[in-house]
Amino acid sequence: MTQIRTMTEQDVPAVSRLLGGSWRHTYSPILGAETTARLSDEKHAPERLAAELGDDNKMSFVAERADGSLAGYAMAAMDDKGEVMLERLHIDKTEYGTGLAADLLHAVLAAHAGIPSIALEVIEGNDRAIAFYRKHGFEVVERRPAAHGVGGHASLIMRRLLPMA
């Protein structure tokens, strides 16, 4: 049984490893192994993840297996206008097809009940993620150059309207 809970500082090393593995698996075929490794090492460094935990505008969740290992991670951030962006949702590839990604997504959505919508950015070519988000009610609202230092690639901005409580 996997439990979704709020991320703690003790989770930082495991989340950093999970993100590194997920990024390399997902983005190496799209961006190239070297670029993917460099970006992941920068963006998923333990110090950076630990600093994010102290940011009141960011909420991070982990999916913890019964043995204490982490199977997934999600983080959403709210900007000064009150808009929420799902910044990350990653699961261990052994969890593909189990419903764990949907469970993490639902934890993020529940934590932001009452907001009008939630958005995310996904790099074109990440077809598995695009299909997942479409299945869960997200629609493409914009295509633009990818953020995150990923020059030469396009991203899709997807948004899902949320029911008002």
DSSP file (Angstrom, degrees, kcal/mol; ACC not computed):
  #  RESIDUE AA STRUCTURE BP1 BP2  ACC     N-H-->O    O-->H-N    N-H-->O    O-->H-N    TCO  KAPPA ALPHA  PHI   PSI    X-CA   Y-CA   Z-CA
    1    1 A M              0   0    0      0, 0.0     2,-0.4     0, 0.0    65,-0.3   0.000 360.0 360.0 360.0 134.4    0.0    0.0    0.0
    2    2 A T        -     0   0    0     63,-0.2     2,-0.4    64,-0.1    63,-0.2  -0.871 360.0-153.5-106.7 136.2    1.3    3.4   -0.9
    3    3 A Q  E     -A   64   0A   0     61,-2.8    61,-3.2    -2,-0.4     2,-0.5  -0.919   6.1-145.2-111.5 131.4    0.5    6.5    1.2
    4    4 A I  E     +A   63   0A   0     -2,-0.4     2,-0.3    59,-0.2    59,-0.2  -0.836  36.5 153.3 -92.4 128.6    0.5   10.0   -0.2
    5    5 A R  E     -A   62   0A   0     57,-2.5    57,-2.9    -2,-0.5     2,-0.2  -0.937  49.1 -76.6-147.9 169.1    1.7   12.6    2.3
    6    6 A T  E     -A   61   0A   0     -2,-0.3    55,-0.3    55,-0.2     2,-0.1  -0.470  55.0-109.6 -68.4 139.0    3.4   16.0    2.6
    7    7 A M        -     0   0    0     53,-2.4     2,-0.3    -2,-0.2    53,-0.2  -0.423  35.1-162.9 -70.0 143.7    7.1   15.9    1.8
    8    8 A T    >   -     0   0    0     -2,-0.1     3,-1.5     1,-0.0     4,-0.4  -0.765  36.4-100.8-120.1 169.8    9.5   16.4    4.7
    9    9 A E  G >  S+     0   0    0      1,-0.3     3,-1.2    -2,-0.3    41,-0.0   0.822 120.3  63.6 -59.6 -32.0   13.2   17.4    4.8
   10   10 A Q  G 3  S+     0   0    0      1,-0.2     4,-0.4     2,-0.1    -1,-0.3   0.736  98.1  57.1 -65.3 -21.2   14.0   13.7    5.4
   11   11 A D  G <> S+     0   0    0     -3,-1.5     4,-2.7     1,-0.2     5,-0.3   0.616  79.8  94.1 -82.6 -13.7   12.6   12.9    2.0
   12   12 A V  H <> S+     0   0    0     -3,-1.2     4,-2.6    -4,-0.4     5,-0.2   0.881  83.4  46.8 -54.0 -50.9   14.9   15.3    0.1
   13   13 A P  H  > S+     0   0    0      0, 0.0     4,-2.0     0, 0.0    -1,-0.2   0.923 116.1  45.5 -59.8 -42.2   17.7   12.8   -0.8
   14   14 A A  H  > S+     0   0    0     -4,-0.4     4,-2.6     2,-0.2    -2,-0.2   0.887 113.0  50.0 -68.2 -38.3   15.2   10.2   -2.0
   15   15 A V  H  X S+     0   0    0     -4,-2.7     4,-3.0     2,-0.2     5,-0.3   0.910 108.8  53.1 -65.9 -41.2   13.2   12.8   -4.0
   16   16 A S  H  X S+     0   0    0     -4,-2.6     4,-2.2    -5,-0.3    -2,-0.2   0.920 112.2  44.6 -59.2 -44.2   16.4   14.0   -5.6
   17   17 A R  H  X S+     0   0    0     -4,-2.0     4,-2.5    -5,-0.2     5,-0.2   0.918 113.0  51.0 -65.7 -43.7   17.2   10.5   -6.7
   18   18 A L  H  X S+     0   0    0     -4,-2.6     4,-2.6     1,-0.2    -2,-0.2   0.930 112.2  46.5 -59.6 -47.2   13.7    9.8   -7.9
   19   19 A L  H  X S+     0   0    0     -4,-3.0     4,-3.1     2,-0.2     5,-0.3   0.913 111.0  52.5 -62.7 -43.0   13.6   13.0  -10.0
   20   20 A G  H  X S+     0   0    0     -4,-2.2     4,-2.1    -5,-0.3    -2,-0.2   0.924 113.3  43.4 -59.1 -45.4   17.1   12.3  -11.5
   21   21 A G  H  X S+     0   0    0     -4,-2.5     4,-2.2     2,-0.2    -2,-0.2   0.907 115.6  48.2 -66.6 -42.2   16.0    8.8  -12.6
   22   22 A S  H  X S+     0   0    0     -4,-2.6     4,-2.7    -5,-0.2     5,-0.3   0.924 112.5  48.1 -66.0 -45.2   12.6   10.0  -13.9
   23   23 A W  H  X>S+     0   0    0     -4,-3.1     4,-3.2     1,-0.2     5,-0.6   0.935 112.7  48.1 -60.9 -46.5   14.1   12.9  -15.8
   24   24 A R  H  X5S+     0   0    0     -4,-2.1     4,-1.2    -5,-0.3    -1,-0.2   0.914 114.8  45.8 -63.4 -41.7   16.8   10.7  -17.4
   25   25 A H  H  <5S+     0   0    0     -4,-2.2    -1,-0.2    -5,-0.2    -2,-0.2   0.918 123.3  34.2 -64.4 -44.3   14.3    8.1  -18.4
   26   26 A T  H  <5S+     0   0    0     -4,-2.7     4,-0.2    -5,-0.2    -2,-0.2   0.917 126.6  31.5 -80.8 -45.8   11.7   10.5  -19.8
   27   27 A Y  H >X>S+     0   0    0     -4,-3.2     4,-3.7    -5,-0.3     5,-0.7   0.654  94.1  81.4 -98.5 -16.4   13.8   13.3  -21.3
   28   28 A S  H 3X<S+     0   0    0     -4,-1.2     4,-1.8    -5,-0.6    -1,-0.2   0.917  95.7  49.5 -56.5 -43.3   17.0   11.7  -22.6
   29   29 A P  H 345S+     0   0    0      0, 0.0    -1,-0.2     0, 0.0    -2,-0.1   0.778 121.1  37.0 -65.5 -22.9   15.3   10.5  -25.8
   30   30 A I  H <45S+     0   0    0     -3,-0.7    -2,-0.2    -4,-0.2    -3,-0.1   0.887 133.6  19.4 -92.9 -47.4   13.9   14.1  -26.3
   31   31 A L  H  <5S-     0   0    0     -4,-3.7     4,-0.3     1,-0.2    -3,-0.2   0.590 111.1-102.0-102.6 -14.5   16.7   16.4  -25.1
   32   32 A G     X< -     0   0    0     -4,-1.8     4,-2.3    -5,-0.7     5,-0.2   0.046  32.0 -91.9  96.4 146.9   19.7   14.1  -25.2
   33   33 A A  H  > S+     0   0    0      1,-0.2     4,-2.5     2,-0.2     5,-0.2   0.883 121.2  50.0 -63.0 -42.1   21.4   12.4  -22.3
   34   34 A E  H  > S+     0   0    0      2,-0.2     4,-2.4     1,-0.2    -1,-0.2   0.939 113.6  43.8 -66.4 -47.6   23.9   15.1  -21.6
   35   35 A T  H  > S+     0   0    0     -4,-0.3     4,-2.7     1,-0.2     5,-0.3   0.918 114.6  50.7 -62.9 -43.7   21.5   18.0  -21.5
   36   36 A T  H  X S+     0   0    0     -4,-2.3     4,-2.6     1,-0.2     5,-0.2   0.929 111.6  47.0 -61.0 -46.2   19.0   16.0  -19.5
   37   37 A A  H  X S+     0   0    0     -4,-2.5     4,-2.7    -5,-0.2     5,-0.2   0.926 113.3  48.7 -62.4 -45.3   21.6   15.0  -16.9
   38   38 A R  H  X S+     0   0    0     -4,-2.4     4,-1.9    -5,-0.2    -2,-0.2   0.945 114.7  44.2 -61.1 -49.3   22.9   18.6  -16.6
   39   39 A L  H  X S+     0   0    0     -4,-2.7     4,-2.9     1,-0.2     5,-0.3   0.914 115.1  48.2 -63.3 -43.3   19.4   20.1  -16.2
   40   40 A S  H  X S+     0   0    0     -4,-2.6     4,-2.5    -5,-0.3    -1,-0.2   0.926 109.8  51.8 -64.3 -43.8   18.3   17.4  -13.7
   41   41 A D  H  < S+     0   0    0     -4,-2.7    -1,-0.2    -5,-0.2    -2,-0.2   0.879 115.7  42.6 -60.9 -37.1   21.5   17.8  -11.6
   42   42 A E  H >< S+     0   0    0     -4,-1.9     3,-0.7    -5,-0.2    -2,-0.2   0.952 121.4  37.6 -71.2 -50.9   20.9   21.5  -11.4
   43   43 A K  H 3< S+     0   0    0     -4,-2.9    -2,-0.2     1,-0.2    -3,-0.2   0.688 121.2  42.3 -80.9 -20.1   17.2   21.5  -10.8
   44   44 A H  T 3< S+     0   0    0     -4,-2.5    -1,-0.2    -5,-0.3   -24,-0.2   0.119  75.6 138.9-117.0  21.2   16.9   18.5   -8.6
   45   45 A A    X>  -     0   0    0     -3,-0.7     4,-2.3    -4,-0.2     3,-0.6  -0.405  62.9-119.8 -62.8 140.8   19.9   19.1   -6.3
   46   46 A P  H 3> S+     0   0    0      0, 0.0     4,-2.7     0, 0.0     5,-0.2   0.861 112.5  55.0 -52.6 -39.3   19.1   18.2   -2.7
   47   47 A E  H 3> S+     0   0    0      1,-0.2     4,-2.0     2,-0.2     5,-0.1   0.897 109.1  47.7 -62.8 -38.7   19.9   21.8   -1.6
   48   48 A R  H <> S+     0   0    0     -3,-0.6     4,-1.8     2,-0.2    -1,-0.2   0.917 112.7  47.5 -68.9 -43.4   17.5   23.2   -4.1
   49   49 A L  H  X S+     0   0    0     -4,-2.3     4,-1.2     1,-0.2    -2,-0.2   0.902 111.3  51.8 -64.2 -40.4   14.7   20.8   -3.1
   50   50 A A  H  X S+     0   0    0     -4,-2.7     4,-0.6    -5,-0.2     3,-0.4   0.904 107.9  52.1 -62.7 -41.2   15.3   21.5    0.6
   51   51 A A  H >< S+     0   0    0     -4,-2.0     3,-1.0     1,-0.2     4,-0.2   0.874 103.9  57.6 -63.0 -37.0   15.0   25.3   -0.1
   52   52 A E  H >< S+     0   0    0     -4,-1.8     3,-1.6     1,-0.3    -1,-0.2   0.822  95.4  64.8 -63.6 -30.6   11.7   24.7   -1.8
   53   53 A L  H 3< S+     0   0    0     -4,-1.2    -1,-0.3    -3,-0.4    -2,-0.2   0.796  99.3  53.5 -63.5 -26.4   10.2   23.1    1.3
   54   54 A G  T << S+     0   0    0     -3,-1.0     2,-0.7    -4,-0.6    -1,-0.3   0.489  85.1  99.9 -86.1  -2.6   10.6   26.4    3.1
   55   55 A D    X   -     0   0    0     -3,-1.6     3,-2.0    -4,-0.2    -3,-0.0  -0.763  61.9-156.0 -88.9 114.0    8.7   28.3    0.4
   56   56 A D  T 3  S+     0   0    0     -2,-0.7    -1,-0.1     1,-0.3    -4,-0.0   0.646  91.1  62.1 -65.0 -14.4    5.1   28.9    1.6
   57   57 A N  T 3  S+     0   0    0     -5,-0.1    21,-2.8    20,-0.1     2,-0.4   0.409  95.9  72.1 -91.1   2.4    3.9   29.2   -2.0
   58   58 A K  E <   - B   0  77A   0     -3,-2.0     2,-0.5    19,-0.2    19,-0.2  -0.950  60.3-165.3-121.5 139.6    5.0   25.6   -2.8
   59   59 A M  E     - B   0  76A   0     17,-2.7    17,-2.2    -2,-0.4     2,-0.4  -0.989   8.7-168.3-123.8 126.9    3.4   22.4   -1.8
   60   60 A S  E     - B   0  75A   0     -2,-0.5   -53,-2.4    15,-0.2     2,-0.3  -0.936   3.3-173.6-120.3 138.9    5.2   19.1   -2.2
   61   61 A F  E     -AB   6  74A   0     13,-3.1    13,-2.3    -2,-0.4     2,-0.3  -0.933   4.8-161.4-126.9 149.6    3.8   15.6   -1.8
   62   62 A V  E     -AB   5  73A   0    -57,-2.9   -57,-2.5    -2,-0.3     2,-0.6  -0.937  17.0-136.2-126.6 155.3    5.5   12.1   -1.9
   63   63 A A  E     -AB   4  72A   0      9,-2.3     8,-3.3    -2,-0.3     9,-1.0  -0.957  27.2-163.3-108.9 114.3    4.1    8.7   -2.4
   64   64 A E  E     -AB   3  70A   0    -61,-3.2   -61,-2.8    -2,-0.6     6,-0.2  -0.864   8.5-140.2-106.7 127.6    5.6    6.4    0.2
   65   65 A R    >   -     0   0    0      4,-3.3     3,-2.1    -2,-0.5   -63,-0.2  -0.320  33.3-101.0 -75.6 165.6    5.6    2.6   -0.1
   66   66 A A  T 3  S+     0   0    0    -65,-0.3    -1,-0.1     1,-0.3   -64,-0.1   0.790 123.6  57.2 -58.6 -29.1    5.0    0.3    2.9
   67   67 A D  T 3  S-     0   0    0      2,-0.1    -1,-0.3     1,-0.0     3,-0.1   0.440 121.6-106.5 -84.5   2.5    8.7   -0.3    3.0
   68   68 A G  S <  S+     0   0    0     -3,-2.1    -2,-0.1     1,-0.3     2,-0.1   0.290  79.0 128.6  93.6 -10.0    9.5    3.4    3.4
   69   69 A S        -     0   0    0     -5,-0.1    -4,-3.3     1,-0.1     2,-0.4  -0.423  61.4-114.0 -76.9 156.6   10.8    3.9   -0.1
   70   70 A L  E     +B   64   0A   0     -6,-0.2    -6,-0.2     1,-0.1     3,-0.1  -0.784  30.9 176.0 -97.2 133.6    9.4    6.7   -2.3
   71   71 A A  E     +     0   0A   0     -8,-3.3    21,-2.9    -2,-0.4     2,-0.3   0.544  65.6   5.2-108.1 -13.9    7.5    5.8   -5.4
   72   72 A G  E     -BC  63  91A   0     -9,-1.0    -9,-2.3    19,-0.3     2,-0.3  -0.993  52.2-159.8-166.9 166.3    6.4    9.3   -6.5
   73   73 A Y  E     -BC  62  90A   0     17,-2.7    17,-2.9    -2,-0.3     2,-0.3  -0.989   6.7-178.5-154.6 142.9    6.6   13.0   -6.0
   74   74 A A  E     -BC  61  89A   0    -13,-2.3   -13,-3.1    -2,-0.3     2,-0.3  -0.994   1.6-175.0-144.4 146.7    4.6   16.1   -6.9
   75   75 A M  E     -BC  60  88A   0     13,-2.3    13,-2.0    -2,-0.3    12,-1.5  -0.990   0.8-173.8-143.9 134.2    5.0   19.8   -6.3
   76   76 A A  E     -BC  59  86A   0    -17,-2.2   -17,-2.7    -2,-0.3     2,-0.4  -0.955   8.6-156.5-125.6 147.3    2.7   22.7   -7.2
   77   77 A A  E     -BC  58  85A   0      8,-2.6     8,-2.8    -2,-0.4     2,-0.5  -0.956   5.6-148.9-126.9 142.7    3.5   26.4   -6.8
   78   78 A M  E     - C   0  84A   0    -21,-2.8     6,-0.2    -2,-0.4     2,-0.1  -0.924  16.6-148.3-108.8 132.5    1.2   29.4   -6.4
   79   79 A D    >   -     0   0    0      4,-2.5     3,-2.0    -2,-0.5     0, 0.0  -0.300  37.1 -88.9 -90.8-178.3    2.3   32.8   -7.8
   80   80 A D  T 3  S+     0   0    0      1,-0.3    -1,-0.1     2,-0.1    -2,-0.0   0.671 126.3  58.1 -67.5 -15.5    1.4   36.3   -6.4
   81   81 A K  T 3  S-     0   0    0      2,-0.1    -1,-0.3     0, 0.0     3,-0.1   0.452 119.4-108.4 -89.9  -0.6   -1.8   36.4   -8.5
   82   82 A G  S <  S+     0   0    0     -3,-2.0     2,-0.3     1,-0.3    -2,-0.1   0.594  72.4 142.0  84.7  11.1   -3.1   33.2   -6.9
   83   83 A E        -     0   0    0     32,-0.1    -4,-2.5    33,-0.1     2,-0.4  -0.691  41.2-142.8 -88.4 140.5   -2.5   31.0  -10.0
   84   84 A V  E     -Cd  78 118A   0     33,-0.7    35,-2.3    -2,-0.3     2,-0.5  -0.860  13.4-169.3-109.8 136.0   -1.3   27.5   -9.4
   85   85 A M  E     -Cd  77 119A   0     -8,-2.8    -8,-2.6    -2,-0.4     2,-1.1  -0.987  23.3-135.0-123.1 125.8    1.2   25.6  -11.6
   86   86 A L  E     +Cd  76 120A   0     33,-3.6    35,-0.6    -2,-0.5   -10,-0.3  -0.714  29.2 179.7 -75.7 104.3    1.9   21.9  -11.2
   87   87 A E  E     +     0   0A   0    -12,-1.5     2,-0.3    -2,-1.1   -11,-0.2   0.852  59.1   9.7 -80.2 -36.9    5.6   22.2  -11.4
   88   88 A R  E     +C   75   0A   0    -13,-2.0   -13,-2.3    -3,-0.1     2,-0.3  -0.999  47.6 167.6-148.6 141.3    6.5   18.5  -11.1
   89   89 A L  E     +C   74   0A   0     -2,-0.3     2,-0.4   -15,-0.2   -15,-0.2  -0.791  23.9 159.5-150.2 108.2    4.8   15.1  -11.0
   90   90 A H  E     -C   73   0A   0    -17,-2.9   -17,-2.7    -2,-0.3     2,-0.3  -0.988  15.1-174.8-134.6 139.3    7.1   12.1  -11.3
   91   91 A I  E     -C   72   0A   0     -2,-0.4   -19,-0.3   -19,-0.2     2,-0.1  -0.933  39.6 -92.7-128.1 156.9    6.8    8.5  -10.4
   92   92 A D    >   -     0   0    0    -21,-2.9     3,-2.7    -2,-0.3     4,-0.3  -0.438  38.7-121.6 -62.3 138.1    9.2    5.6  -10.4
   93   93 A K  G >  S+     0   0    0      1,-0.3     3,-1.2     2,-0.2    -1,-0.1   0.734 111.1  67.5 -61.2 -20.3    8.9    3.8  -13.8
   94   94 A T  G 3  S+     0   0    0      1,-0.2    -1,-0.3   -23,-0.0    -2,-0.1   0.648  97.0  56.3 -70.7 -11.9    8.0    0.6  -11.9
   95   95 A E  G X >S+     0   0    0     -3,-2.7     3,-2.1   -24,-0.2     5,-0.5   0.437  75.1 129.8 -97.9  -1.9    4.8    2.3  -10.9
   96   96 A Y  T < 5S+     0   0    0     -3,-1.2    -3,-0.0     1,-0.3    -4,-0.0  -0.282  77.6  14.7 -54.8 134.0    3.6    3.1  -14.5
   97   97 A G  T 3 5S+     0   0    0      1,-0.1    -1,-0.3     0, 0.0    -2,-0.1   0.479  97.3 103.7  82.5   2.9    0.0    2.0  -15.0
   98   98 A T  T < 5S-     0   0    0     -3,-2.1    -2,-0.1     0, 0.0    -1,-0.1   0.601  92.6-112.2 -92.3 -11.7   -0.7    1.5  -11.3
   99   99 A G  T  >5S+     0   0    0     -4,-0.3     4,-2.1     3,-0.0     5,-0.1   0.397  83.8 121.1  93.9  -2.5   -2.8    4.7  -10.7
  100  100 A L  H  ><S+     0   0    0     -5,-0.5     4,-2.5     1,-0.2     5,-0.2   0.901  70.9  53.2 -63.8 -41.4   -0.1    6.3   -8.5
  101  101 A A  H  > S+     0   0    0     -6,-0.3     4,-2.5     1,-0.2    -1,-0.2   0.910 109.7  49.4 -60.5 -41.0    0.3    9.3  -10.8
  102  102 A A  H  > S+     0   0    0      2,-0.2     4,-2.7     1,-0.2    -1,-0.2   0.894 108.8  53.0 -64.2 -39.7   -3.4    9.9  -10.6
  103  103 A D  H  X S+     0   0    0     -4,-2.1     4,-1.8     2,-0.2    -2,-0.2   0.921 110.9  46.4 -61.6 -43.9   -3.3    9.6   -6.8
  104  104 A L  H  X S+     0   0    0     -4,-2.5     4,-2.0     2,-0.2    -2,-0.2   0.920 112.1  51.0 -64.1 -43.2   -0.6   12.2   -6.6
  105  105 A L  H  X S+     0   0    0     -4,-2.5     4,-2.6     1,-0.2    -2,-0.2   0.922 109.1  50.7 -59.7 -44.1   -2.4   14.5   -9.0
  106  106 A H  H  X S+     0   0    0     -4,-2.7     4,-2.6     1,-0.2    -1,-0.2   0.847 106.6  54.9 -64.9 -33.3   -5.6   14.2   -6.9
  107  107 A A  H  X S+     0   0    0     -4,-1.8     4,-1.9     2,-0.2    -1,-0.2   0.918 110.3  46.5 -63.3 -42.9   -3.6   15.1   -3.8
  108  108 A V  H  X S+     0   0    0     -4,-2.0     4,-0.8     2,-0.2    -2,-0.2   0.932 113.5  48.4 -64.2 -46.0   -2.4   18.3   -5.5
  109  109 A L  H >< S+     0   0    0     -4,-2.6     3,-0.8     1,-0.2    -2,-0.2   0.912 111.3  49.8 -62.3 -42.9   -5.9   19.2   -6.7
  110  110 A A  H >< S+     0   0    0     -4,-2.6     3,-1.4     1,-0.2    -1,-0.2   0.875 106.4  56.0 -63.7 -37.0   -7.4   18.6   -3.3
  111  111 A A  H 3< S+     0   0    0     -4,-1.9    -1,-0.2     1,-0.3    -2,-0.2   0.702 111.3  44.8 -68.6 -18.3   -4.8   20.8   -1.6
  112  112 A H  T X< S+     0   0    0     -4,-0.8     3,-1.8    -3,-0.8    -1,-0.3   0.013  79.7 153.3-114.7  27.1   -5.8   23.6   -4.0
  113  113 A A  T <   +     0   0    0     -3,-1.4    51,-0.1     1,-0.2    -3,-0.1  -0.279  62.4  34.3 -56.0 138.5   -9.6   23.3   -3.7
  114  114 A G  T 3  S+     0   0    0     49,-0.6    -1,-0.2     1,-0.4    50,-0.1   0.241  87.1 114.3  98.9 -13.1  -11.4   26.6   -4.3
  115  115 A I  S <  S-     0   0    0     -3,-1.8    -1,-0.4     1,-0.1    47,-0.1  -0.598  71.0-124.6 -85.9 156.1   -9.0   27.9   -6.9
  116  116 A P  S    S-     0   0    0      0, 0.0    46,-3.0     0, 0.0     2,-0.3   0.860  77.0 -17.1 -71.2 -34.8  -10.4   28.4  -10.5
  117  117 A S  E     - E   0 161A   0     44,-0.3   -33,-0.7     2,-0.0     2,-0.4  -0.978  50.6-135.7-161.3 168.7   -7.8   26.3  -12.4
  118  118 A I  E     -dE  84 160A   0     42,-2.1    42,-2.6    -2,-0.3     2,-0.2  -0.996  21.6-164.9-134.7 140.9   -4.4   24.7  -12.3
  119  119 A A  E     -dE  85 159A   0    -35,-2.3   -33,-3.6    -2,-0.4     2,-0.3  -0.742   6.0-176.2-120.8 168.2   -1.8   24.7  -15.1
  120  120 A L  E     -dE  86 158A   0     38,-2.1    38,-2.5    -2,-0.2     2,-0.4  -0.973  20.5-130.0-156.0 163.4    1.3   22.8  -16.1
  121  121 A E  E     - E   0 157A   0    -35,-0.6     2,-0.4    -2,-0.3    36,-0.2  -0.981  23.2-179.2-120.6 132.8    4.0   22.8  -18.7
  122  122 A V  E     - E   0 156A   0     34,-2.4    34,-3.0    -2,-0.4     2,-0.2  -0.999  29.3-118.2-133.9 134.2    5.1   19.7  -20.5
  123  123 A I  E >   - E   0 155A   0     -2,-0.4     3,-2.1    32,-0.2    32,-0.3  -0.494  37.2-107.0 -71.2 132.3    7.8   19.4  -23.2
  124  124 A E  T 3  S+     0   0    0     30,-2.6    30,-0.1     1,-0.3    -1,-0.1  -0.336 108.2  43.6 -57.2 139.5    6.5   18.3  -26.6
  125  125 A G  T 3  S+     0   0    0     -3,-0.1     2,-1.7     1,-0.1    -1,-0.3   0.126  79.2 106.7 104.6 -18.6    7.6   14.8  -27.2
  126  126 A N    <>  +     0   0    0     -3,-2.1     4,-2.3     1,-0.2     3,-0.3  -0.510  42.9 163.2 -87.4  67.6    6.6   13.7  -23.7
  127  127 A D  H  >  +     0   0    0     -2,-1.7     4,-2.5     1,-0.2     5,-0.2   0.821  64.7  58.2 -61.7 -35.6    3.6   11.9  -25.2
  128  128 A R  H  > S+     0   0    0     -3,-0.2     4,-2.1     2,-0.2    -1,-0.2   0.933 110.6  43.0 -60.9 -45.9    3.0    9.7  -22.1
  129  129 A A  H  > S+     0   0    0     -3,-0.3     4,-2.9     2,-0.2     5,-0.3   0.913 112.5  52.8 -67.1 -42.7    2.6   12.8  -19.9
  130  130 A I  H  X S+     0   0    0     -4,-2.3     4,-2.3     1,-0.2    -2,-0.2   0.925 111.5  46.2 -60.4 -44.5    0.5   14.7  -22.4
  131  131 A A  H  X S+     0   0    0     -4,-2.5     4,-2.4     2,-0.2    -1,-0.2   0.909 112.1  52.1 -63.8 -41.9   -1.9   11.7  -22.7
  132  132 A F  H  X S+     0   0    0     -4,-2.1     4,-1.2    -5,-0.2    -2,-0.2   0.947 111.7  45.1 -59.1 -50.1   -2.1   11.4  -18.9
  133  133 A Y  H  <>S+     0   0    0     -4,-2.9     5,-2.6     1,-0.2     3,-0.3   0.885 111.9  51.6 -66.4 -37.9   -2.9   15.0  -18.4
  134  134 A R  H ><5S+     0   0    0     -4,-2.3     3,-1.8    -5,-0.3    -1,-0.2   0.928 106.9  54.3 -60.9 -43.5   -5.5   15.0  -21.2
  135  135 A K  H 3<5S+     0   0    0     -4,-2.4    -1,-0.2     1,-0.3    -2,-0.2   0.798 107.9  52.0 -59.0 -28.4   -7.1   12.0  -19.6
  136  136 A H  T 3<5S-     0   0    0     -4,-1.2    -1,-0.3    -3,-0.3    -2,-0.2   0.047 129.5 -90.2-102.9  25.1   -7.4   13.9  -16.3
  137  137 A G  T < 5S+     0   0    0     -3,-1.8    24,-0.4     1,-0.3     2,-0.3   0.528  79.0 137.6  89.7   7.0   -9.1   17.0  -17.8
  138  138 A F      < -     0   0    0     -5,-2.6     2,-0.4    22,-0.1    -1,-0.3  -0.665  32.4-163.5 -86.5 143.0   -6.2   19.2  -18.9
  139  139 A E  E     -F  159   0A   0     20,-2.4    20,-2.5    -2,-0.3     2,-0.3  -0.953  27.1-106.4-125.0 146.1   -6.4   21.0  -22.2
  140  140 A V  E     +F  158   0A   0     -2,-0.4    18,-0.3    18,-0.2     3,-0.1  -0.559  40.6 166.8 -69.6 126.6   -3.6   22.6  -24.2
  141  141 A V  E     +     0   0A   0     16,-3.2     2,-0.3     1,-0.4    17,-0.2   0.511  62.1  12.3-116.4 -12.6   -4.0   26.4  -24.0
  142  142 A E  E     -F  157   0A   0     15,-1.3    15,-3.0     2,-0.0     2,-0.4  -0.980  51.7-151.8-163.2 148.9   -0.7   27.5  -25.4
  143  143 A R  E     +F  156   0A   0     -2,-0.3    13,-0.2    13,-0.2    11,-0.0  -0.998  36.0 147.4-122.4 130.2    2.5   26.3  -27.2
  144  144 A R  E     -F  155   0A   0     11,-2.3    11,-3.6    -2,-0.4     3,-0.1  -0.951  54.3 -63.9-153.4 169.3    5.7   28.2  -26.5
  145  145 A P  E     -F  154   0A   0      0, 0.0     9,-0.3     0, 0.0     6,-0.1  -0.345  68.0 -98.8 -58.0 140.3    9.5   27.8  -26.3
  146  146 A A        -     0   0    0      7,-3.1     3,-0.2     4,-0.3     4,-0.2  -0.299  33.9-144.1 -64.5 142.3   10.3   25.4  -23.4
  147  147 A A  S >  S+     0   0    0      1,-0.2     3,-1.2     2,-0.1    -1,-0.1  -0.046  72.5  70.3 -82.6-165.9   11.3   26.9  -20.1
  148  148 A H  T 3  S-     0   0    0      1,-0.2    -1,-0.2    -2,-0.0  -105,-0.1   0.702 124.9 -68.4  67.5  22.0   13.9   25.3  -17.8
  149  149 A G  T 3  S+     0   0    0     -3,-0.2     2,-1.2     1,-0.2    -1,-0.2   0.746  91.8 141.7  73.2  21.8   16.9   26.0  -20.1
  150  150 A V    X   -     0   0    0     -3,-1.2     3,-1.3    -4,-0.2    -4,-0.3  -0.590  35.0-167.2 -98.9  71.1   15.7   23.6  -22.7
  151  151 A G  T 3   +     0   0    0     -2,-1.2     3,-0.1     1,-0.2    -4,-0.1  -0.236  64.6  22.9 -61.9 144.5   16.6   25.6  -25.8
  152  152 A G  T 3  S+     0   0    0      1,-0.2     2,-0.3    -6,-0.1    -1,-0.2   0.486 102.0  99.4  82.3   3.3   15.2   24.6  -29.2
  153  153 A H    <   -     0   0    0     -3,-1.3    -7,-3.1    -7,-0.1     2,-0.3  -0.889  63.3-132.9-122.1 153.8   12.3   22.6  -27.8
  154  154 A A  E     - F   0 145A   0     -2,-0.3   -30,-2.6    -9,-0.3     2,-0.3  -0.738  14.3-154.5-103.8 153.3    8.6   23.6  -27.4
  155  155 A S  E     -EF 123 144A   0    -11,-3.6   -11,-2.3    -2,-0.3     2,-0.5  -0.899   9.6-137.2-120.8 153.7    6.4   23.2  -24.5
  156  156 A L  E     -EF 122 143A   0    -34,-3.0   -34,-2.4    -2,-0.3     2,-0.6  -0.935  11.5-147.1-105.6 133.8    2.7   22.9  -24.1
  157  157 A I  E     -EF 121 142A   0    -15,-3.0   -16,-3.2    -2,-0.5   -15,-1.3  -0.911  21.7-170.3 -97.2 123.7    0.9   24.8  -21.4
  158  158 A M  E     -EF 120 140A   0    -38,-2.5   -38,-2.1    -2,-0.6     2,-0.4  -0.892   3.5-168.7-116.5 146.0   -2.1   22.7  -20.3
  159  159 A R  E     -EF 119 139A   0    -20,-2.5   -20,-2.4    -2,-0.4     2,-0.4  -0.982   9.8-161.8-136.7 145.8   -4.8   23.9  -17.9
  160  160 A R  E     -E  118   0A   0    -42,-2.6   -42,-2.1    -2,-0.4     2,-0.2  -0.994  18.9-135.2-127.1 126.9   -7.6   22.3  -16.1
  161  161 A L  E     -E  117   0A   0     -2,-0.4   -44,-0.3   -24,-0.4   -46,-0.0  -0.577  23.6-145.2 -74.9 141.8  -10.6   24.2  -14.7
  162  162 A L        -     0   0    0    -46,-3.0     2,-0.1    -2,-0.2    -1,-0.0  -0.855  18.6-105.9-110.9 145.4  -11.5   23.1  -11.2
  163  163 A P        -     0   0    0      0, 0.0   -49,-0.6     0, 0.0     2,-0.4  -0.439  36.5-119.1 -66.5 139.2  -14.9   22.9   -9.7
  164  164 A M              0   0    0      1,-0.1   -51,-0.1    -2,-0.1   -49,-0.0  -0.658 360.0 360.0 -81.5 133.3  -15.7   25.7   -7.3
  165  165 A A              0   0    0     -2,-0.4    -1,-0.1   -50,-0.0   -52,-0.0   0.477 360.0 360.0 -69.1 360.0  -16.4   24.5   -3.8
